[in-house]
């Protein structure tokens, strides 16, 4: 009996060791943020910046899920934050030796159009200044510029067409009439430089309102950030127009252009890189400029992408350069409430988001911004009238050498399609939407959506009780895809109401997830997932296996190879891997590197997971991490 007992114990130990080994057959990594931990992560979607003389950098954001809206950086590292995560509008910030001043987000007490004053040591707000008469704006910026000089605070009231002057204690001094004022800078005498973004001009005005001149950058220029360099008597102007650079004007007398900094054309330039490619001096949307006492230059970019919800804008991309213009480092937070899909043409080396492309490990590299606002001004990813909150959730297919990108929002019922070609490099060219004219339907998608790996589109059109398949018919000479007429298949009764659709062409496998029976929440997943092998071959009624989800609140699913991956909301950040042949739960991906990678709380988006089986058999699974403003990357070898 002792021998039997010993064998039994040994078997248990082997099983436990095997289970532990199996659980560790994956690695946890991240991209889209310079830092992978919650405490150190780069703040989300910074849209303005102030640099203190000692080199401390402050950025303002409309929303950061896990920290205050003003992020603080020292020597390229996160140094904490100020305020609540939804306290600031994000569009304007400035400071002096003792305080910061930042535009506040709409709230029930002050509405919009107010500025908060914050003690730089205690981080406490000690004053609120009502600047604009426009107190009802929830999304657009009302205060578009802030600057200080001695005991004075200057604030651009955009809808009021004025620059307002206060003491830093909040006492109103006077108003200066200026049409469409934006970014502000002050010289050593307290004279103002006022950017007028829409007209491509920068006005020069005394504190009493006397006109001192102007700089006309040209009709296509969009001056978006200003910094006055007192040591050189130069005015630095960040240009969001087609030049995408920093212009330096000598303003010691009549202003004249001294030099420019950055590649002309920025990330869209084709003479020094591929169109869309980002990097040092290949700027995107410049939103902040500053220097410290050592002469280091800081350029804040907010890459293109994001509609009316300014907290889901293109991300934070802060570049630091030394006094000679040599690149020092970048701080990047390029994803919030979005996901990137592994690229089959690079065997998963590149990850395509709704607006950005990433690669690498341990934070990865920001490869490209795929939005071209000048060639495609109606791109839905930057259309302020779009009904989505920002199309940062991607699906990607590669057919031959052609890529098809689908971009959508957090819980979407409309999906936008794009293609790529050699002439446009990394830029995604807008094609169509579903629903839309190209698919001859106005019905919203409330019963699941899938772009399959062969470019076919599958959509559960609302109130049609059918799964619609739009087969890819080919590409034109410019790489634009086309699809055939929709083919309807009745939704199996056993999985109604249908919530998700995934089709795997290589194995002719259809995966259908049921919603919650009796619930009006069409974005939720229930407990039943049906797997049909041979769907296009005719098996649309006999699922095998049927997967029963026992963990609470499934929210997002994705599939590749022989596995279905399930993520959950309001519970755990884990991803469960179910075998598509047996229906068994074969693994749970939690976090193999908790000390270096923060994986967030959950997945609260319908399409917040993507997956791909690489040529070596490894599974690549990406997960939206809205808590840490990043994308979690799992690599799993079953």
N, C-alpha and C positions, 0 to 999 in steps of 0.2 A: 504493500500500500504506500510505503514511503517513496518507492521508486515511481509509482503512478503519480503520486502527489508532486514529486519533483518535475516529472515530465509536463504535468498540467501547468505548474507555475512557470516553467520555461516557455511553454507555448503562449501563456498570457503575456510574458515579457516580450517575446518575439512579436506578438500581435500588436502590443502597445508601441514597441519600437517601430514596427512597420507603419502603424497609423501615424506616428509622429513624423516619420520620414516622408510619408505620403503628403502630410499636411504642409511640409516644407518644400515640396516640389514646385514652388512658385516663388518669385521675387516681387517685391513691391517697390515701385519707382514713381516718379512724377515728372511732368513737363509743365510749361506755361507759367512757372513762377521761379524766380531765382532761388528761393529757399523753400524747403519741403516741410518744415515744421510749422505748427500753428503760431507759436510765439514769434518766429522770425519771418513769417511770410511777408512778401511785399504787398502793400495795400492795393485794393481794387480800384481800377478805373480813375486814376488821378487826372484831374482836368485843370489844375492850376498849381502854382508853386511859388514859395518864397524861400530864398537862401539867406541865412544869417551870416554876418561877416566871419564868424569863426568856423563856417563850413557846415553847420547843421542845416539840413534840408527839410522843409515842411511841405507836404502836398495835401490837397483837399479833394475829397471824393464825395459823391452823393450817397454811396452805400458801400459798406464793407461788413459782411455778415458777422465776422468774429473780432472786430476791433473798432476803435473810434475812427471817425471820418477824416481826421487830420493825422496823417502818418508822419513819423519822425525818423530821419536817417542820419547816421554819423559814420563817416569813413566807409561808406558802402554797406553798412549793416543797419538792420532795423533797430530802432531805439525807442519803441513804444508808440503810443498814439494818444490823441486828445479827443474828448467828447464821446458822444454815442455814435453807434454805427450808422444812424440815419439822421444825424443832426445838421449836416452841412449840404448846401447846394452843390458845391464842388467847383463852381466856375470862377471863383475869385478868392485870393488870400494874399495878405501882406503882413508885415510885422515891423517891430522896432526893438530896441534893447530889452524892453520889459514885457511887451505884449504881442500877441497875434490878433489879427482881425480877419474874419472869414464870413462870407455870405452864408446865411442860414437857409436850411430847407424849409419849405412850407410846413407850418404846424398850426394847430388849432388855436393857439394863443395870439401869435403875431402874424399869421398868414405868411405871405412871402414878402421879399423886399427888405429884410432886416439883416444887420451885420452884428455878429457876436464878437466881443472882446475877451481874450483868454490870457491869463497870466502864464508866461512861458516857464515859470518854475513850478507852480502848483498845478497848472493845467486847468484851473477852474475858470468857468465863464463868470466875469464880474460886471459885465455891462452888455446891454442889448440896445442897438441904435436902429430906429425905424428910418430907413432911407427912402424907399420908393412908395408912391401912392398906389402902385399896383400890388395889392396884397392877396390876390386870388390865384396867381399863377403857380401851378403845381409842378410843371415839368421844365419849361424853358427858363433860361437864366434871366433874372430881372436886374441883378447887380452884376455887371460884366467886367469890372475892373476895380482894384483897390491899390492905394499907395499911401505912404506916410512921408512926412518931412517935418522934422523937429516936433512941435506939439500939434501938428495938423494931420487929419485923415482925409483923404480924397476918395470918393466913391462914384463910379459910373452908374447912373440910373438910366438904363437903356430905354425903357418905355417912356420915361419922363423927359428924354432928350436933354439931359443935363448932367453935369458933374457937380456933386454936392461936396462942400467943404465943411468939416467939423473939427473941433478940437479932439484930441485923442481921448478926452474925458467925455465926449459925446455931445458937446454944445455946438449947435449949428452956427456956422459963420456966414456963408453965402452960397449961392448957386451960380454956376456958369452954364450958359446955354450952349449945348453941343448936340448936333444931330447924330444919333446912333453911336454914342460913346462906348468904347470897349476897354481894352487893356490900358493901364496907366503906368507912367514913370515920372519921377521928379528929379530935377537936377539939383545942384548944390545951392541954388538960390530959391528953391521952392517952386520954380516954374514947372508947368505941366507939359508932358507929352501924352497925347490922347489918340489912341488908335481908332480909326473908323473903318471897321473891317469891310463893310459892304462896298465902300467907294475906293478902297486901296490907298487911303491917305492917313497921315499922322499929323494932327494939329499941334502947334506949339503955342501955349497960352500962359500968361502970368496968373498968379493966384487971385488977382483982382479982375480977371477977364479980358485983359488986353491981348489982342492977337499979336503973336511974335513971329509968325511964319507957319510954314507947313512943308511936309515932305510928301510928294506924290510918287507912289511906288508903281503906278500903272493900273489900268482898269482891271486886269486879271489878278492883281496881288490881293492878298487877304491878310493884312497885319493882325496877328492874333496874340502876340506876346511882346512885351517891351522890357528892356533893362537899360538904365543909364549907368555907364561906367565912369565914375568921377575921376579916376586916375588918368584916363585917356581923353575925357570929354567926348566919349563916343556914345551914341544911342544904338543899341542892338535891337533889331526888329525881327521877330519870328514870322515867317510868311507861310500861311497855309494854302496859298495859291499854287499854281503849277510849278513855281520855282522850288518850293519845299526846302528853303534854306534859311539861314540867318544872315541878315544884311546889317553891316556896321557902317554907320554914318558919323563922320566928324561934325559935331554941332558946336564947336568952339566959336564959329562965326556962321556964315551961311552954310547950311548943311550940304555935305557932298558925300557920295558913297566912297568909302575907303576900301572895303573888301567884303567878300561874302564868305560864309563858313558853311561847309557842307556841300555835298554833290548837288549841282543844279538839276532840278527834277526829282531829287530825293529818291525814294524807293521805286519810282517809276522810270528812272533813267535807264537807258539801254546801252550807253557807251561804256559804263563801268561795271555793269552787272545785268542780271536778268530782270526784266520788268516785274515789279512786285517784290523784289528781293530787298530785305531790310538789312541794317548793319550800321556800324559807326559811320556817321556823316551821310547815311542814306535815310534821311528823316522822313517821317510820315506826317502826321497832323501835329504840328508844334503848338503846345498850349502853355509853355512856361519857359522863362529864361532867368538865369541868375549867375552871379559870380560871388566868390568869397574873397576875403582879404588877401589870400595868397594868389589870386588871379585865376583860380580854377573855374572853368565854365561848366554850367549845368544846363542841359537842354531836355525839357520834358515833352515827350510825344504821347498822344492819345490816339493810337492807331485807328484807322477808319473802320467803322462798323458800329451799329447801335442806332435805334430810332428814338422814340419819345422818352423811353426810360433811360435817363442819363447815367444811372447806376450800372447799366449793362452795356456801357460803351465799349470801345475797342480795347481798353486795357491801359496799364501803366507801362511806359517805356522810357526810363530816365537814364540819360547818358551823361557821364562825367568826363571832362577833358582837362589836362593840365594847362598851365599858362601859355605853353607853346602850341596848344591845340592837339596834343597827343591824347589818344583815347586812354582812359583810365579804367572804367568799369561801366556796366549797365545794371540797373535794377529793374526787373520786369515782372509784371503781373498781368498776364495776357488773356486770362479766361475768368469769367464769372458766369455761372449758370449756363454752361455750355459743354460740348463734348467734341472730341476730334476722332476721326475714323482712320484706322490704319490704311495706308496706301498700297494696294496690291502691286503696282508697277515698281515699287521699291522694296517689295516683300516686307512691308511694315516699317521700314526705316523712317519714312515720313508719316506724319499724322496731320490730316486735313480737318481743321475746324470750320465753322461757318464763315469766318472771315480771315483766319490766320492759319499758317502752316508751321508745324513744329518738327523737331528731330532730336535725337540724342537721349541722354540719360541724366539723372541727378539734376533736374531742372530743365535740361535740354537746351536747344537753341531755337530762337525765333527766326525762322527761315524767311517767311514772306507774309505780307498783308495782301489778300487777294481782291481787295476793293479798289477800283479806279474811279474816283468820284468825278473826274473830268471827262473821261470818255463815256461813262455810263452814269450820268447824274440821276437817272430814275431807278438805279439799282435798289431793289426793295430793302436791302440790308442797311441803307442809309436814308430811306424815305421816312421823313418825320410823320407822314400821314398813314404809314403802314399800321395795321391793327395789331401786329406782334410787338413784343417787348424787346426785340433784338434777336436776329436769326443766327444764333451761335451754336446751334445743334446741327451736326453734319452727318450725312450719309454719303458714301462714296462708292462708285463702281468704276472698274477699269475694263474696257472692252477693246481688245487689241492695244493700240497705243493711245486710245482715247479715254479720258476721264470724264465722268459725269458727277457733279456735286449737287446734293440736295441740302438746302439750309432751311431751318425752321426754328420756331421759338420753343419755350419751355413746355407748354402743353398745347401743341398746335392743332388746328384743324385746316390749315393751309400750308402748302409746301412749295418752295421756290427751287427752280432747276437752273443749273449753270453748266457751261462747258469751258474747256481750255484749248488753246492752240499755240503753236510755236511763236507766232507773231506777238502774242500777248503774254508770253511767259507764264508767270504764276498768277496772273489776273484771271479771276473767274468771270466769264461773260454771261450776263443774264439772258435766259432763254424764255422761260414760261413759268406758269404756276399751275398747280392743281389744288382746288378747282380753278378753272380758267378756260379761255377760248380754245387753247391748244388741245384740250381734252374734252371739249364740248360738254362741260358740266359746270353748274354753279353750286352743286351740292357740297357742303362741307364734309371733311373727312373725320368722322366720329367713331369709326369702327376699325381703326388700324391702318398703317401705311408701311410700305416697304419698297426700297429701291434694291432689287436683287443684284447679284454679282455679274449678271449678263446684261444689266441695264434695263431690265423690265421693271415696270411700276405696278404695284398692287395697292389698291385703295378700297377701304370700306366706306363707301359714300353714304352719307347720312340718309336714313329713311328709305333706302333702296332694298334692304335685306339681302344684299349681295356683296360678294367680293369681286371687284373689277380688276381685270388684268389688261394692262396696256403694253403689248410687246414692243420692244425696241426694233425698229425697222432699218436703222442705219444712221450714217453721219454724212453731212455734206462736206464739201472740200475744205471748209473752215472748221470742221470738227463739231458742228452743231448737230445734236441728236434729233431724231424724229421717232414718233411712236405711232403704232397702229390704233385702230378703233378699239374701244373697251370691250372686253369679253366678260360677261357676267356669269358668276357661279353662285348659286344660292348658299347663304350661310348655313352650315349644318345646325339643326335645331339643338343638338346636344351642347353646343358651345355658345349659344345666344344668351345674353347680348354679347356680341363680339367686341373685343377691346384692342387686340393687337394681332398683326399679321407679320410673319417672317417666312420668306420662301428661299430655299437653298437649291439653285438650279443644278448644281453638280450631282446631287443625289435625288433630285425631283422630290424634295421633302417640303411639306407645308406644315408650319407651326401656327396654331391658332390659340389665342388666350381669351378665355371668357372674362367678361366684366363682372361686376357685382350685380347679381339678380335683384331686381326691384329698386336699384339705386339710380338716381338721376345723374350721378357722377360718371360721365363717359370716359374720364381720364384714368380711372382706377382699373386695376386688375383683380380678378377674383382668385379662386383657389384651383381652377381646372385649366389645364393646358393640353390640347390635343395635338398629336403628331401624326401626320398622314404621309406615309411613304408611297410614292407613285401618284402624286396629285394630278399632274398633267397627263399621266398615263390613264387616268380615269378613276382613281381611288379618292373620292370626295365624301365618302360616307362611313368609312371604317377606320377610325384612328387606332393606332397601335405603336407606341404605348400612349396611355393617358397619364399625364404627370399631375400628381396632387401636390399642391403647395401647402405645406403645413405651417411655415413661418408666417407671422402676421404682416400684412400690408405690402404685398409685392407691388412694385411700381413700374419697373423698366426691365425689358428682356432684350437679349441679343443672342445670336447663334452663329456658329461657324463649325465646319467639320462635323463631328459627331456629338457636339455639346450645345446645350442651351444654358445660358447664364442669366440669373435672376437677381435683381437688386431690389431693395426694400426702402420704404419711406417711414419716418417717424419711429424707427426702431433701431436698426443696426446698420453699419456701413458694409457689412459682409456681402459677398457675391457667391451665390450657390451655383454649382455646375452640375447639371442633370444630363445623364446619358440619353441620347435620342434613340438608341436601340432598345434599351431596357427600361428607361424611365427612372432609373435609380439616381439618388443623390450621391455623386462620386467624390465631390470635394466641396469645401467651403473656403473661399479666399477671404481672409481677414486682413492681417497685416504682418508680413514677415520681417518688417523693419520699423517697429514702432518708435524707436529713438530718433530716426532720421526722416521718416515719412509720415505725415499726417493725412489720414484718408477721409476725414470728415465724419459727418453724423449719419448720412443716409443718401438716397437718391430721390429727389423730389421732383423729377422731370420724367415725362413719358418716354423719351428717347435718350436718356442719360447714360446708356451703356453702348459701347461698340465692341466688336470682336473680329478677329481674323486668325486663320490658321496658316502659319508661315511654312515655307518650303521644307524646313527641317522638322516639322511636326509640332513645333511650339505654338501654343495659343497666346495671342496678344489681346488683352482685354483692357479697354479704357473706361474710366468712370469719372463722371462729373463730380468735382469737389468744390461746391459753391462756398463751403465754409472756409477753405484755405485759398480760394481764388487760384485753383490749379486743376490739372487733369491727372488723376491717378492712373498709373500704368502697371498692370499685372502681366507677368510672363510666366506661363504655366506649362509644365511638361507632365501630362497625365501618365 
